[in-house]
Amino acid sequence: MGLGARKQNIQESPVYDDIDEAIEIINASEYGLSVSISTSNTYAAFELSDRIDSGAVH
């Protein structure tokens, strides 16, 4: 590692097939600071964001 470099741990984002299971897992998190939703369906994204307990939804 070069001067000033530091080792970073990278964690992959999970991908869920069942939306209800995903919401249950997300809302069970002790931290829940931020969530990202990736979809081409804007309506579904807003509906989903209303069901998630998080500090920020992107």
HUHUSUL-V275963 format. One record per residue. N is the residue number from 1. RES is the residue in one letter. NEAR is the number of other C-alpha atoms within 10 Angstrom. Layout:
BEGIN
<<N/RES/NEAR> <N/RES/NEAR>>
END
This chain:
BEGIN
<<1/M/6> <2/G/5> <3/L/5> <4/G/5> <5/A/7> <6/R/8> <7/K/6> <8/Q/6> <9/N/5> <10/I/6> <11/Q/6> <12/E/5> <13/S/7> <14/P/6> <15/V/8> <16/Y/10> <17/D/7> <18/D/8> <19/I/11> <20/D/12> <21/E/11> <22/A/15> <23/I/16> <24/E/13> <25/I/10> <26/I/17> <27/N/15> <28/A/11> <29/S/11> <30/E/7> <31/Y/10> <32/G/15> <33/L/11> <34/S/12> <35/V/14> <36/S/11> <37/I/13> <38/S/8> <39/T/9> <40/S/8> <41/N/8> <42/T/11> <43/Y/10> <44/A/11> <45/A/16> <46/F/12> <47/E/10> <48/L/15> <49/S/18> <50/D/10> <51/R/12> <52/I/17> <53/D/18> <54/S/16> <55/G/10> <56/A/12> <57/V/17> <58/H/9>>
END
